[in-house]
Every structure is written in C-alpha cells, then in structure tokens.
Amino acid sequence: MQSKRIFLSLLLLTSLFSEEIKDGFIKKYHDNGQLESETTYKNGKLDGPYKTYHENGQLREEGTYNNGTRIGLYRIYYDNGQLWMELNYIEYEYDIGSSPPYWRLGKQEGPSMFYYKNGQLKQKKTYKDGKEHGPSVQYYENGQLYSEGNYLTTGEDIHKDGQEYGLWKFYWENGQLYNEETYIYGGYWWDGLSVKYYENGQLYLYEKKRDGKRIGPYISYYENGHIKKEGNYKYVIDKPAWVVHEPKDGVWKSYYENGQLKSEITYEVVSYQDFRHSYGEENGPYKYYWENGKLSEEGTYKDGELDGICLIYYNTGELETVGMFKDGEKDGIVKGYHKNGQLRLEGVYKNGKRNGPYKWYFDNGELKSEENWKDGKLLYRSSHSNQSPL
C-alpha cells in the first residue's frame, strides 16, 4: 500500500513538472467550447505569437513574446471586436545588481492608443524607456477633447520621470475650458497659476502654487460671477525638516451668492517647530453678516480660539446676545435681549459651563423663570407667569 502511494506521488510530481515546462503550440478552450487562447512556448516560456479570445469568440488580445518577454505591437479588444488598446513594447535588459545580474523585460516604447467601445479614440500618448513622454491627449466618448498636455522623461530621476510637465488643460464635455495647471518636473507638484472654470465658461477658481502648495491670492467664484471667497496663502518652510506648508494669512472674506459680504476673519501664521507644522490660525477681529447685509456676529480670536466679548445680532439689526469667551469657552456674564430691547436672559459661565444664577424674562421685562447652576449641573428651577405677581 505504501509503495502504491509513493508511485502515485511520483506520478503527480512528474505531471506537474511536465506542465511547468511547456513547449510548442498550445490551445485552451472556454467552458462553452469556444477557443480561449493560442500560445507558443519554448522551454517553458512564451515565445512567438500570442492570442486570447472572449467567450463569444471575438479576439481579446494579440501580441508577440520572445523568450518570455512581450515585444512589438500589443492589442486588446472589446467583446464586440472593437479595438480598446494598442501599445508597443521593446526588449531591454535591466541590471538589478544581484544574481542573476540582468532581467530581460519588455517595456513600452512609442505611441499608445486607447479607444472607447464605440470606436472613438479615448487617449493617445507616447512612451520613452517605459515611461510617458511627450504630448498626451484624452477625449470624451462623444469625441470632445478632455485634456491635453505633456509628459517628461529625462532619465535623471526614475521617481520624477513619466509625470505631467508644463501647461495642462482640461475641458468640460461641452468643449468649455475647465482647468489650466502648470507642472514642474516631477508632475505631482503644481507650479504657477491654476485657473478653473464652470461649465458655462464663468471663472470658478484662481490660485497660485509653488511646489504644489498654495501661495499668494486665492479667489473662488459663484457660477453667476460673484466672488465666493477671497484671501491670501503664505508659503512657509519649517526647518530643520524642510516641510512646506500653505497657511492662510491676513483677512479672509466670504460672500453670499447675491454678492453680500458673509464673513471677515483675520488669520495669522503660527509655527510649531516641535511638531514641524505651520497653521493659519484665526487671530484678531472677525465678523459675520446676514444675507441682507446686517451684522450677524462679531468678536475676536486669539490663537485660534474665541477670546473676549462676542456680540450676536438679529437679522433686523438689534442686539440679540452678548457674552464673554476665554480660550474658546464661554466665561463670564452672558446677556440676551428681545427684539424690542428688553432683557431676555442673564447668567454666568465659567470654563464653558453655566455657573450660578440664570434668569429668563418675558418681552415686557417680567421674570419668566430662574435657575441655579453649578459646574454645568442644574440645581434649581422655578417658573413664573407673565404679568402675574411673583
């Protein structure tokens, strides 16, 4: 019995070994009986013409291998027979500095074409030494231009080669320009002006970048042409890590779609060397406005936190609430008012929590209710009827 098992094991190993070292012309079929692939092997490696097929019988891939390396023209097709992708490969040797000393590889070279299923060209670009290089264009399925720009491969830095370089343009499907960006060598960093547009052609965003970070004026727009937000970014390098940041700096303004001012906030660049970060923190006066132009809220920030007196207004202009903040938390006396100017509430906060007496009033000035708090916990509450004796 044991000898029989050994014989079967040897037979299985022989079968597996024979499958690994393929040689000659081989055909494979799908479960439905349709031809799946036609390949040629030499000493266990693909060598010669290579074809695969979809289950409906349409050609899926075709190309050529040389000693296991893809070379020459390589095409892939949709299941309707339409060409999807066309690439070209050349053979080269790559020194990996170890044993074996060289890898034989196939890398893309020359023009590459990509298509939609309807036959419309999707993308055309060129490869150099296996990396994108030179002009590139992309199209929508309706034939409208989607993007145009250039790639750069110099051979100086494999991490930067094959990336976007110079001016790139992107378009909406209706043909209107969507975005213009400029890239430096290395692609993933924008450098220079970046401009974006709405589909109707109206300007959407204007900003500048250095090494991929915003610097200088920033303006965004509503689709009707009114400014949405505007401010300034500062280019900061934190040493010794040489980390680049893009903190907000100075007064930033935002607007309603009707053009009315929505907010004014002052920022100041603050660097934390221990953490190697720089932030644009709110620091100084701020104001918020109602859409009708009336002041909604005003106060002061200190080191990114609300600090000092804060005033809140009704959309008709009357004072609604006045309170004090310390390190971002309510601290001190708070008072609220009815629109007619009568006192609505008064109380005290400490470290962000109600602390002590808290009173509410009717708009005729009479007491409505009174409470007593300690460290944010309610200790006592009583209510009073309007225009009735206490």
FENPE-V563880 format. One record per residue. N is the residue number from 0. SS is DSSP state (H for helix, E for strand, L for the rest). PSI is psi in whole degrees, 0 to 359 (* if undefined). D_FIRST is the distance of its C-alpha to the first C-alpha in Angstrom with 1 decimal. Layout:
N|SS|PSI|D_FIRST / N|SS|PSI|D_FIRST
This chain:
0|L|318|0.0 / 1|H|319|3.8 / 2|H|328|5.5 / 3|H|320|5.1 / 4|H|318|6.5 / 5|H|320|8.9 / 6|H|317|10.0 / 7|H|322|10.8 / 8|H|316|12.6 / 9|H|322|14.5 / 10|H|319|15.4 / 11|H|316|16.8 / 12|H|320|18.7 / 13|H|320|20.1 / 14|H|315|21.2 / 15|H|318|22.9 / 16|H|320|24.5 / 17|H|330|25.9 / 18|H|326|27.3 / 19|H|320|29.0 / 20|L|79|30.8 / 21|L|152|32.6 / 22|L|133|35.1 / 23|E|190|37.7 / 24|E|129|39.1 / 25|E|136|37.0 / 26|E|140|37.9 / 27|E|154|36.6 / 28|E|148|37.7 / 29|L|167|38.6 / 30|L|334|37.0 / 31|L|3|40.3 / 32|L|349|39.8 / 33|L|148|42.5 / 34|E|131|42.0 / 35|E|319|40.9 / 36|E|154|41.1 / 37|E|115|41.8 / 38|E|158|40.9 / 39|E|131|40.7 / 40|E|150|38.5 / 41|E|117|38.8 / 42|L|39|36.3 / 43|L|2|34.8 / 44|E|146|38.3 / 45|E|133|40.6 / 46|E|111|43.3 / 47|E|195|45.9 / 48|E|148|47.0 / 49|E|127|45.2 / 50|E|140|45.7 / 51|E|159|44.4 / 52|E|149|45.6 / 53|L|165|46.4 / 54|L|339|44.8 / 55|L|3|48.1 / 56|L|348|47.9 / 57|L|145|50.5 / 58|E|134|49.9 / 59|E|312|48.8 / 60|E|151|48.6 / 61|E|141|49.5 / 62|E|193|49.8 / 63|E|141|48.8 / 64|E|150|46.4 / 65|E|108|46.7 / 66|L|43|43.7 / 67|L|0|42.5 / 68|E|130|46.0 / 69|E|130|48.1 / 70|E|159|51.4 / 71|E|201|54.4 / 72|E|134|55.2 / 73|E|128|52.8 / 74|E|145|53.5 / 75|E|141|52.2 / 76|E|151|53.4 / 77|L|168|53.8 / 78|L|354|52.1 / 79|L|4|55.6 / 80|L|352|55.6 / 81|L|137|58.1 / 82|E|133|57.6 / 83|E|317|56.7 / 84|E|141|56.5 / 85|E|118|57.3 / 86|E|164|56.6 / 87|E|134|56.7 / 88|E|144|54.4 / 89|E|159|55.0 / 90|E|138|52.7 / 91|E|166|53.4 / 92|E|138|51.9 / 93|E|121|51.7 / 94|E|115|51.9 / 95|L|3|49.8 / 96|L|22|50.7 / 97|L|183|47.2 / 98|L|127|44.4 / 99|L|154|44.2 / 100|L|340|48.0 / 101|E|145|48.3 / 102|E|137|46.8 / 103|E|118|47.6 / 104|E|159|48.6 / 105|E|127|50.5 / 106|E|152|53.5 / 107|E|142|56.0 / 108|L|133|59.3 / 109|E|194|62.3 / 110|E|145|63.1 / 111|E|138|60.7 / 112|E|139|61.4 / 113|E|142|60.2 / 114|E|153|61.1 / 115|L|168|61.3 / 116|L|338|59.7 / 117|L|2|63.1 / 118|L|350|63.5 / 119|L|136|65.9 / 120|E|130|65.5 / 121|E|315|64.1 / 122|E|145|64.2 / 123|E|125|65.0 / 124|E|171|64.6 / 125|E|145|64.0 / 126|E|148|61.5 / 127|E|120|62.2 / 128|L|36|59.4 / 129|L|1|57.1 / 130|E|151|59.7 / 131|E|139|62.3 / 132|E|132|65.6 / 133|E|194|68.9 / 134|E|147|70.1 / 135|E|135|68.0 / 136|E|143|69.0 / 137|E|150|67.3 / 138|E|152|68.5 / 139|L|168|68.3 / 140|L|339|66.8 / 141|L|2|70.4 / 142|L|351|71.1 / 143|L|144|73.2 / 144|E|132|72.8 / 145|E|315|70.7 / 146|E|155|70.8 / 147|E|139|72.0 / 148|E|195|71.8 / 149|E|149|70.4 / 150|E|158|67.4 / 151|E|129|67.8 / 152|L|118|65.5 / 153|L|342|67.1 / 154|L|359|64.2 / 155|L|329|65.8 / 156|L|111|63.6 / 157|L|337|60.2 / 158|L|337|60.5 / 159|L|338|63.8 / 160|L|150|63.2 / 161|L|15|62.6 / 162|E|165|64.6 / 163|E|146|67.7 / 164|E|139|70.9 / 165|E|203|74.5 / 166|E|129|76.0 / 167|E|141|73.6 / 168|E|140|74.9 / 169|E|147|73.2 / 170|E|152|74.6 / 171|L|165|74.6 / 172|L|341|73.5 / 173|L|2|77.2 / 174|L|349|77.8 / 175|L|143|79.6 / 176|E|132|78.8 / 177|E|316|76.6 / 178|E|144|76.1 / 179|E|126|77.1 / 180|E|150|75.4 / 181|E|129|75.6 / 182|E|144|72.6 / 183|L|176|72.8 / 184|L|122|70.2 / 185|L|345|67.0 / 186|L|306|67.4 / 187|L|353|66.3 / 188|L|123|69.7 / 189|E|151|72.7 / 190|L|124|76.0 / 191|E|206|79.4 / 192|E|138|80.5 / 193|E|122|78.3 / 194|E|132|80.0 / 195|E|153|78.5 / 196|E|153|80.1 / 197|L|169|79.8 / 198|L|338|79.0 / 199|L|2|82.7 / 200|L|352|83.5 / 201|L|140|84.9 / 202|E|133|84.1 / 203|E|318|81.4 / 204|E|138|80.7 / 205|E|123|82.4 / 206|E|161|80.9 / 207|E|150|80.5 / 208|E|150|77.6 / 209|E|124|77.0 / 210|L|36|73.5 / 211|L|358|72.2 / 212|E|141|74.5 / 213|E|142|77.5 / 214|E|136|80.9 / 215|E|204|84.4 / 216|E|143|85.6 / 217|E|127|83.3 / 218|E|127|84.5 / 219|E|155|82.7 / 220|E|154|84.4 / 221|L|166|84.3 / 222|L|341|84.0 / 223|L|0|87.8 / 224|L|347|88.6 / 225|L|148|89.5 / 226|E|136|88.1 / 227|E|316|85.2 / 228|E|144|84.8 / 229|E|145|86.2 / 230|E|198|86.0 / 231|E|137|85.1 / 232|E|148|82.0 / 233|L|138|82.2 / 234|L|116|80.0 / 235|E|131|79.0 / 236|E|117|76.9 / 237|E|121|75.8 / 238|L|155|75.7 / 239|L|3|73.9 / 240|L|344|70.8 / 241|L|42|72.6 / 242|E|131|71.4 / 243|E|135|73.5 / 244|E|168|74.6 / 245|L|61|76.7 / 246|L|150|78.8 / 247|E|148|81.5 / 248|L|134|85.0 / 249|E|199|88.4 / 250|E|127|89.5 / 251|E|136|87.0 / 252|E|142|88.3 / 253|E|156|86.7 / 254|E|154|88.5 / 255|L|165|88.3 / 256|L|339|87.9 / 257|L|1|91.6 / 258|L|350|92.4 / 259|L|143|93.5 / 260|E|132|92.4 / 261|E|319|89.5 / 262|E|154|89.0 / 263|E|118|90.1 / 264|E|135|87.9 / 265|E|130|88.5 / 266|E|152|85.6 / 267|E|137|85.6 / 268|E|125|83.0 / 269|E|127|81.5 / 270|E|139|79.1 / 271|E|96|76.7 / 272|L|327|75.9 / 273|L|325|73.5 / 274|L|358|71.3 / 275|L|46|72.2 / 276|E|151|73.3 / 277|E|138|76.6 / 278|E|152|77.6 / 279|E|95|80.5 / 280|E|146|81.6 / 281|E|125|84.3 / 282|E|106|87.3 / 283|E|191|90.8 / 284|E|151|92.4 / 285|E|155|90.6 / 286|E|141|91.9 / 287|E|148|90.4 / 288|E|150|92.4 / 289|L|163|92.5 / 290|L|341|92.2 / 291|L|2|95.9 / 292|L|348|96.6 / 293|L|148|97.5 / 294|E|132|96.1 / 295|E|319|93.1 / 296|E|147|92.2 / 297|E|149|93.2 / 298|E|202|92.4 / 299|E|139|91.1 / 300|E|147|87.8 / 301|E|118|87.3 / 302|L|41|84.1 / 303|L|1|82.3 / 304|E|147|83.4 / 305|E|136|86.3 / 306|L|129|89.2 / 307|E|200|92.7 / 308|E|142|94.5 / 309|E|131|92.8 / 310|E|132|94.9 / 311|E|139|93.6 / 312|E|153|95.8 / 313|L|161|96.0 / 314|L|357|95.8 / 315|L|358|99.5 / 316|L|345|100.2 / 317|L|150|101.0 / 318|E|130|99.3 / 319|E|312|96.5 / 320|E|143|94.9 / 321|E|132|95.7 / 322|E|173|93.5 / 323|E|144|92.5 / 324|E|151|89.2 / 325|E|121|87.9 / 326|L|40|84.7 / 327|L|0|83.6 / 328|E|149|84.3 / 329|E|133|87.3 / 330|L|110|89.6 / 331|E|195|93.2 / 332|E|138|95.4 / 333|E|138|94.4 / 334|E|140|96.8 / 335|E|153|96.4 / 336|E|147|99.2 / 337|L|165|100.0 / 338|L|335|101.1 / 339|L|2|104.7 / 340|L|349|104.4 / 341|L|147|104.3 / 342|E|131|101.9 / 343|E|322|98.5 / 344|E|158|96.6 / 345|E|140|96.9 / 346|E|187|94.6 / 347|E|138|93.0 / 348|E|149|89.6 / 349|E|120|88.2 / 350|L|40|85.0 / 351|L|3|84.1 / 352|E|146|84.6 / 353|E|138|87.6 / 354|L|113|89.6 / 355|E|196|92.9 / 356|E|144|95.1 / 357|E|120|94.1 / 358|E|144|96.7 / 359|E|146|96.7 / 360|E|149|100.0 / 361|L|165|101.2 / 362|L|356|102.8 / 363|L|3|106.2 / 364|L|351|105.6 / 365|L|150|105.0 / 366|E|131|102.1 / 367|E|314|99.1 / 368|E|158|96.7 / 369|E|146|96.1 / 370|E|163|93.0 / 371|E|130|92.2 / 372|E|154|89.1 / 373|E|118|87.5 / 374|L|41|84.7 / 375|L|4|83.7 / 376|E|132|83.8 / 377|E|126|86.3 / 378|E|329|88.5 / 379|E|145|91.2 / 380|E|138|92.3 / 381|E|148|95.4 / 382|E|153|96.6 / 383|L|148|100.1 / 384|L|149|101.7 / 385|L|136|103.5 / 386|L|36|107.3 / 387|L|152|107.2 / 388|L|149|108.4 / 389|L|*|105.8
